[in-house]
Amino acid sequence: MPPSSAGPPPADGLLSAARRNLRELAHGLSHASHPPTALFADSPRPRLRLLPYAVVIALAAVFVPVTIDVLTNDYGVSGGVAGSLAAGQAVPLLMLAHRPLQAWWIVCTADIAGALVLLALPEQQGTIWPWTPPALVGYLFVLLALGLRESRRTVTGVWLVTGAAGLLLHLIAPARSDGGALLLFVLGAVVLVSGAAVRERSEAQRRLVEQRTISEAERAQRTLLEERTRIARELHDVVAHHMSVITVQADSAPYRISGLGEEAQAEFASIAAAARESLAEMRRLLSVLRSDGSRGELAPQPGLERVQQLVEATVRAGLPAELSLAAEVADAVERGGVPQAVDLSAYRIVQEALANVVRHAPGARTRVSVTVHDGRLTVLVVNDRPRERVSPLETSGTGHGLVGMRERVRLTGGTLRTGPLPDGGFRVAARLPLPPPEPPSASLHPEDP
């Protein structure tokens, strides 16, 4: 039978995986997985940003003199050697705030050097080896900083190196070793796992906040697009009405006006054809906007003439509301002095504002005012805070209220101001531009002075 080409033998695969894991561990031990910034560096609170530096300064200030005292008094080390070992074992604790991996290399080397120095001295009663008590506790702080900052691969490599160093020292002097190496190995695992758990939980919370922020932004953008689509549908009905009138007038002009020449009739025919083409284009655009299968409303779009009915319906629903409609507004609506886009936008703003009161402040007294000032239509909806806690009449809000108001006001070139009042109420104030009044037409037969 021909030799099989199923791949390398299992032993070669295991060796390859082992070499790959060793390379990854070596890379993790030589390269920090985070930028050289301290914990809480992005915190808005100054005290929290300074906390890591205060902690490492306190650790170094405590462990340097304690290490010197323990080495000289308990282990019989000379003052110069004790100071050098204390500098190597405790001073690097200052680096834990921003470079814990580099601090670990220095502390680990200094601890091993200290164990070899103690091995050359006579054994003292009541002492432990290879790690002195200050070195053991300080090393645990180093491991905690690593667990809070470094990746799982780096933490695993540090733990293995710690165990290997302790095992090697134990094999050098098994009679001198009394379980200190095993104690650091076990306690180091507990500290590293605890720090890593805290770090991973913090990262999970941070990712959750980021995802929530992205979701809120996407939801706001979707709401904005839906509201713009809704406004586009309504404006289609408004513009289509005017275009239909233009088409009818242009088509019927040769029959209504006698004596038109051929050029005038051709001009009217061209106007009617252009109007019909525009209507067809708008219908095609609207079919895209209504691709979800919804159908347009057959009833005319509402306006300011129906605000009174809207307020009355709201009162019947249980919301105490009153309307103040200026006489000049009613006259302007009656004579067609309010553009249909402004007329529709004003009605929708009142409708959305009253709906928001129903949702968020049920039972609150509400005042609706529509006036004309300085060539602008002013729509004001003000509600008090609810006097008693009652269940809302409507709880299925879509989040389109204020978004729709802003889009409608932007459409007409007006301004919108919304916000809470000092007494706990809320105000919606919109100013929509009106066209300048037309000058009175001159008489066909003016009288001579």
VMD Tcl script that draws the C-alpha trace (Angstrom):
set ca {
  {0.00 0.00 0.00}
  {1.25 3.55 -0.70}
  {2.38 5.58 2.31}
  {-0.33 7.64 3.93}
  {-0.18 11.43 3.66}
  {-2.54 12.17 6.53}
  {-0.08 14.63 8.13}
  {2.70 14.62 10.69}
  {2.77 11.99 13.45}
  {1.03 12.88 16.72}
  {4.38 13.32 18.49}
  {5.52 15.93 15.97}
  {2.22 17.74 16.35}
  {2.58 17.86 20.13}
  {6.14 19.17 19.86}
  {5.03 21.84 17.40}
  {2.20 22.93 19.70}
  {4.56 22.99 22.68}
  {7.08 25.15 20.82}
  {4.30 27.49 19.72}
  {3.01 27.82 23.29}
  {6.52 28.48 24.61}
  {7.01 31.20 22.01}
  {3.73 32.80 23.01}
  {4.65 32.66 26.70}
  {8.06 34.18 25.99}
  {6.44 36.94 23.94}
  {3.94 37.62 26.73}
  {6.72 37.86 29.31}
  {8.73 40.28 27.18}
  {5.97 42.49 25.79}
  {3.40 44.32 27.87}
  {-0.17 43.94 26.64}
  {-1.24 47.47 27.62}
  {0.13 51.00 27.08}
  {2.20 52.51 29.91}
  {-0.77 54.22 31.55}
  {-1.90 53.81 35.11}
  {-5.17 52.32 36.26}
  {-8.07 54.80 36.25}
  {-6.11 57.10 33.90}
  {-9.33 57.85 32.00}
  {-11.39 58.53 35.11}
  {-12.98 62.01 35.27}
  {-12.24 62.20 39.00}
  {-8.72 63.50 39.81}
  {-8.53 61.60 43.10}
  {-9.17 58.29 41.38}
  {-6.50 59.02 38.77}
  {-3.95 59.73 41.53}
  {-4.87 56.64 43.59}
  {-2.49 54.15 41.84}
  {0.48 56.49 42.33}
  {-0.35 57.01 46.00}
  {-0.59 53.24 46.53}
  {2.77 52.41 44.92}
  {4.53 55.25 46.78}
  {3.13 53.93 50.06}
  {4.22 50.36 49.22}
  {7.78 51.44 48.41}
  {7.96 53.64 51.49}
  {6.93 50.69 53.69}
  {8.85 47.81 52.09}
  {12.27 49.48 51.69}
  {12.93 50.01 55.43}
  {11.14 46.79 56.44}
  {13.26 44.74 54.01}
  {16.49 46.29 55.29}
  {15.47 45.70 58.91}
  {14.49 42.05 58.35}
  {17.64 41.23 56.35}
  {20.03 42.79 58.88}
  {18.37 41.74 62.14}
  {16.79 38.35 61.27}
  {19.13 37.02 58.57}
  {22.42 38.67 59.56}
  {23.02 40.39 56.21}
  {25.42 43.34 56.21}
  {23.96 46.83 55.85}
  {25.28 47.50 52.34}
  {24.07 44.20 50.92}
  {20.73 44.58 52.69}
  {20.28 48.06 51.21}
  {21.09 46.80 47.71}
  {18.64 43.90 48.01}
  {15.96 46.21 49.42}
  {16.45 48.56 46.48}
  {16.04 45.71 44.01}
  {13.07 44.11 45.78}
  {11.07 47.15 46.96}
  {11.94 50.23 44.87}
  {10.54 48.69 41.63}
  {7.15 48.68 43.34}
  {6.98 52.31 42.20}
  {6.64 50.99 38.63}
  {3.51 48.96 39.35}
  {1.25 51.89 38.46}
  {2.19 51.93 34.78}
  {4.81 49.22 34.02}
  {4.07 46.16 36.20}
  {5.68 43.65 33.82}
  {9.04 45.45 33.86}
  {8.77 45.76 37.66}
  {8.20 42.00 37.91}
  {11.40 41.25 35.99}
  {13.44 43.39 38.40}
  {11.74 42.12 41.56}
  {11.93 38.47 40.47}
  {15.65 38.79 39.70}
  {16.31 40.59 42.99}
  {14.38 37.97 44.98}
  {16.38 35.14 43.41}
  {19.61 37.04 44.08}
  {18.52 37.57 47.67}
  {17.83 33.84 48.08}
  {21.34 33.02 46.80}
  {22.90 35.60 49.15}
  {21.05 34.09 52.12}
  {22.16 30.63 51.03}
  {25.79 31.71 51.50}
  {25.10 32.80 55.09}
  {24.55 30.56 58.11}
  {20.95 29.55 58.64}
  {19.18 31.60 61.30}
  {16.60 30.11 63.62}
  {12.99 31.15 62.97}
  {13.57 32.30 59.38}
  {12.17 31.05 56.08}
  {13.96 30.46 52.78}
  {14.17 31.05 49.81}
  {11.85 34.06 50.13}
  {11.98 36.45 53.07}
  {8.63 37.65 54.47}
  {8.95 41.18 52.95}
  {10.01 39.72 49.60}
  {7.09 37.27 49.62}
  {4.45 39.91 50.44}
  {5.93 42.45 48.02}
  {5.99 39.83 45.29}
  {2.29 39.18 45.85}
  {1.59 42.89 45.26}
  {3.53 42.65 42.01}
  {1.46 39.63 40.95}
  {-1.76 41.47 41.82}
  {-0.74 44.41 39.60}
  {0.05 41.97 36.78}
  {-3.30 40.24 37.16}
  {-5.10 43.58 36.94}
  {-3.24 44.78 33.83}
  {-1.77 41.95 31.78}
  {-3.32 39.32 29.53}
  {-4.05 35.76 30.58}
  {-1.06 34.46 28.61}
  {1.35 36.81 30.40}
  {-0.13 35.99 33.80}
  {0.27 32.27 33.11}
  {3.91 32.75 32.10}
  {4.68 34.75 35.25}
  {3.12 32.08 37.42}
  {5.11 29.30 35.74}
  {8.37 31.23 36.03}
  {7.67 31.83 39.72}
  {7.07 28.13 40.31}
  {10.14 27.15 38.28}
  {12.38 29.55 40.25}
  {11.09 28.23 43.56}
  {11.55 24.62 42.44}
  {15.10 25.27 41.25}
  {16.07 26.90 44.56}
  {14.50 24.01 46.45}
  {16.56 21.51 44.45}
  {19.75 23.49 45.16}
  {19.26 23.37 48.94}
  {16.43 21.02 49.88}
  {17.51 20.96 53.53}
  {17.31 24.75 53.74}
  {13.92 25.03 52.02}
  {10.96 24.85 54.37}
  {7.97 25.27 52.04}
  {8.31 29.00 51.28}
  {8.65 28.34 47.54}
  {5.45 26.26 47.51}
  {3.64 28.89 49.58}
  {4.46 31.66 47.08}
  {3.47 29.38 44.19}
  {0.03 28.71 45.71}
  {-0.63 32.24 46.96}
  {0.58 33.63 43.63}
  {-1.99 31.55 41.77}
  {-4.77 32.86 44.01}
  {-3.67 36.48 43.60}
  {-3.22 36.20 39.84}
  {-6.62 34.56 39.34}
  {-8.30 37.19 41.53}
  {-6.66 40.07 39.67}
  {-7.44 38.57 36.28}
  {-11.09 38.06 37.28}
  {-11.40 41.70 38.32}
  {-9.72 42.83 35.07}
  {-11.93 40.70 32.83}
  {-15.05 41.83 34.65}
  {-14.00 45.46 34.20}
  {-13.34 44.89 30.49}
  {-16.72 43.20 30.09}
  {-18.45 46.17 31.72}
  {-16.54 48.59 29.49}
  {-17.53 46.66 26.36}
  {-21.13 46.57 27.56}
  {-21.14 50.35 28.01}
  {-19.63 50.81 24.54}
  {-22.21 48.49 23.00}
  {-24.99 50.29 24.82}
  {-23.71 53.63 23.53}
  {-23.58 52.28 19.99}
  {-27.09 50.86 20.33}
  {-28.42 54.20 21.59}
  {-26.80 56.00 18.66}
  {-28.23 53.50 16.19}
  {-31.66 53.75 17.78}
  {-31.55 57.56 17.59}
  {-30.47 57.41 13.94}
  {-33.22 54.92 13.11}
  {-35.80 57.11 14.83}
  {-34.56 60.12 12.89}
  {-34.81 58.30 9.57}
  {-38.28 56.96 10.34}
  {-39.49 60.45 11.25}
  {-38.01 61.95 8.11}
  {-39.75 59.29 6.07}
  {-43.02 60.08 7.77}
  {-42.59 63.80 7.07}
  {-41.71 63.05 3.44}
  {-44.94 61.07 3.05}
  {-47.02 63.90 4.45}
  {-45.27 66.53 2.33}
  {-45.94 64.42 -0.74}
  {-49.67 64.86 -0.15}
  {-49.22 68.61 0.30}
  {-47.09 69.09 -2.82}
  {-49.16 66.65 -4.87}
  {-52.25 68.76 -4.22}
  {-50.61 71.89 -5.61}
  {-49.15 70.03 -8.58}
  {-52.57 68.56 -9.35}
  {-54.09 72.05 -9.30}
  {-51.38 73.29 -11.66}
  {-52.02 70.39 -14.01}
  {-55.78 70.95 -14.08}
  {-55.43 74.72 -14.58}
  {-52.89 74.28 -17.37}
  {-55.01 71.65 -19.16}
  {-58.21 73.67 -18.88}
  {-56.70 77.09 -19.72}
  {-57.43 76.85 -23.50}
  {-61.08 76.13 -22.71}
  {-61.47 78.78 -19.99}
  {-59.61 81.60 -21.70}
  {-60.70 82.60 -25.17}
  {-58.43 84.04 -27.78}
  {-55.28 82.13 -26.86}
  {-52.77 81.75 -29.63}
  {-51.10 78.54 -30.62}
  {-47.90 79.47 -28.77}
  {-49.81 80.12 -25.53}
  {-51.72 76.85 -25.85}
  {-48.44 74.99 -26.44}
  {-46.95 76.69 -23.37}
  {-49.90 75.61 -21.20}
  {-49.61 72.07 -22.59}
  {-45.90 72.04 -21.70}
  {-46.69 73.22 -18.16}
  {-49.30 70.49 -17.72}
  {-46.90 67.81 -19.05}
  {-44.14 68.97 -16.68}
  {-46.56 68.92 -13.73}
  {-47.73 65.40 -14.59}
  {-44.12 64.22 -14.89}
  {-43.31 65.72 -11.50}
  {-46.30 63.97 -9.99}
  {-45.15 60.66 -11.47}
  {-41.64 61.17 -10.06}
  {-43.05 61.91 -6.61}
  {-45.21 58.81 -6.71}
  {-42.18 56.68 -7.62}
  {-40.22 58.23 -4.75}
  {-43.09 57.66 -2.35}
  {-43.31 54.00 -3.41}
  {-39.71 53.62 -2.21}
  {-40.49 55.31 1.09}
  {-43.49 53.04 1.52}
  {-41.64 49.87 0.59}
  {-42.75 48.34 3.88}
  {-46.20 47.81 2.43}
  {-47.92 50.69 4.20}
  {-50.45 52.74 2.28}
  {-50.92 56.46 2.31}
  {-53.79 58.17 4.04}
  {-56.69 59.12 1.80}
  {-57.91 61.93 4.07}
  {-56.46 65.45 3.65}
  {-53.55 66.36 5.88}
  {-54.65 68.21 9.03}
  {-53.76 71.79 9.87}
  {-54.39 74.57 12.36}
  {-58.12 74.50 11.64}
  {-58.22 71.16 13.48}
  {-56.17 72.15 16.53}
  {-59.38 72.93 18.43}
  {-60.66 69.40 17.75}
  {-57.29 67.97 18.82}
  {-57.37 69.79 22.16}
  {-61.00 68.81 22.77}
  {-60.16 65.16 22.11}
  {-57.28 65.42 24.56}
  {-59.56 66.88 27.22}
  {-62.03 64.04 26.71}
  {-59.13 61.63 27.21}
  {-58.58 63.04 30.70}
  {-55.92 65.71 30.21}
  {-56.96 69.21 31.36}
  {-55.93 71.34 28.39}
  {-56.92 74.77 27.10}
  {-56.30 76.45 23.75}
  {-55.57 80.06 22.90}
  {-55.79 80.63 19.15}
  {-55.16 84.22 18.07}
  {-57.71 85.81 15.76}
  {-55.04 86.73 13.20}
  {-54.03 83.07 13.04}
  {-57.58 82.00 12.25}
  {-57.86 84.75 9.61}
  {-54.54 83.71 8.04}
  {-55.63 80.09 7.90}
  {-58.99 81.00 6.40}
  {-57.53 83.13 3.61}
  {-54.71 80.66 2.92}
  {-51.94 82.87 4.26}
  {-50.25 79.98 6.07}
  {-48.19 77.66 3.85}
  {-49.40 74.11 4.01}
  {-46.00 72.84 5.22}
  {-46.11 75.31 8.14}
  {-49.79 74.55 8.75}
  {-49.15 70.80 8.92}
  {-45.98 71.20 11.02}
  {-47.76 73.38 13.58}
  {-50.54 70.82 13.95}
  {-48.08 67.93 14.33}
  {-46.04 69.84 16.92}
  {-49.15 70.41 19.04}
  {-50.16 66.78 18.56}
  {-46.76 65.41 19.61}
  {-46.47 67.80 22.55}
  {-49.87 66.77 23.91}
  {-48.99 63.11 23.39}
  {-45.78 63.60 25.38}
  {-47.76 65.18 28.22}
  {-50.07 62.17 28.23}
  {-47.11 59.79 28.35}
  {-44.84 61.55 30.83}
  {-47.04 63.89 32.89}
  {-50.57 62.42 32.92}
  {-53.14 64.71 34.43}
  {-50.98 67.83 34.23}
  {-52.75 71.06 33.27}
  {-51.64 72.04 29.76}
  {-51.91 75.32 27.85}
  {-51.68 75.52 24.07}
  {-51.11 78.90 22.44}
  {-50.84 79.72 18.71}
  {-50.02 83.33 17.83}
  {-48.40 85.40 15.09}
  {-45.57 87.78 15.96}
  {-42.95 89.48 13.76}
  {-43.90 87.45 10.72}
  {-43.61 84.13 12.52}
  {-46.15 81.61 13.70}
  {-45.47 80.84 17.38}
  {-46.69 77.53 18.80}
  {-46.37 77.22 22.58}
  {-47.34 74.15 24.63}
  {-46.70 74.38 28.37}
  {-47.72 71.82 30.97}
  {-47.50 71.86 34.76}
  {-46.14 68.94 36.72}
  {-48.72 66.23 37.46}
  {-50.52 66.93 40.73}
  {-51.04 63.26 41.52}
  {-49.48 60.01 40.49}
  {-51.77 58.28 38.01}
  {-51.23 55.67 35.33}
  {-50.36 57.12 31.90}
  {-53.12 57.05 29.32}
  {-50.63 55.92 26.68}
  {-47.50 53.84 27.24}
  {-46.48 52.88 23.71}
  {-44.24 55.84 22.93}
  {-41.98 55.43 19.90}
  {-39.41 58.07 20.79}
  {-40.40 60.17 17.75}
  {-41.85 63.13 19.68}
  {-39.02 65.63 20.06}
  {-37.20 64.20 17.05}
  {-40.24 64.81 14.85}
  {-40.64 68.34 16.17}
  {-37.03 69.22 15.41}
  {-37.23 67.79 11.91}
  {-40.46 69.63 11.10}
  {-39.10 72.92 12.41}
  {-35.87 72.42 10.45}
  {-37.95 71.71 7.34}
  {-39.72 75.04 7.54}
  {-36.65 77.05 8.59}
  {-37.95 77.84 12.07}
  {-36.64 77.42 15.59}
  {-37.59 75.08 18.41}
  {-36.91 75.32 22.13}
  {-37.83 72.58 24.56}
  {-36.95 71.97 28.17}
  {-38.15 71.54 31.73}
  {-39.50 74.43 33.81}
  {-38.41 75.32 37.37}
  {-41.74 74.20 38.81}
  {-41.43 70.71 37.33}
  {-43.38 71.32 34.14}
  {-42.24 71.26 30.52}
  {-42.34 73.72 27.64}
  {-42.31 73.32 23.88}
  {-41.91 76.55 21.90}
  {-41.72 76.56 18.09}
  {-41.47 79.57 15.79}
  {-42.28 78.91 12.15}
  {-41.73 81.52 9.41}
  {-44.67 82.93 7.48}
  {-44.50 84.52 4.03}
  {-44.67 88.33 3.98}
  {-48.18 89.71 3.42}
  {-48.98 90.51 -0.15}
  {-49.42 94.26 -0.91}
  {-52.97 95.31 -1.78}
  {-53.54 95.13 -5.51}
  {-54.05 98.43 -7.29}
  {-57.46 99.28 -8.71}
  {-58.01 98.57 -12.37}
  {-59.45 102.07 -12.89}
  {-57.80 104.38 -10.40}
  {-59.38 107.75 -9.96}
  {-57.41 110.69 -11.16}
  {-56.50 113.20 -8.50}
}
mol new
graphics top color blue
foreach p $ca { graphics top sphere $p radius 0.5 }
foreach p [lrange $ca 0 end-1] q [lrange $ca 1 end] { graphics top cylinder $p $q radius 0.2 }
display resetview
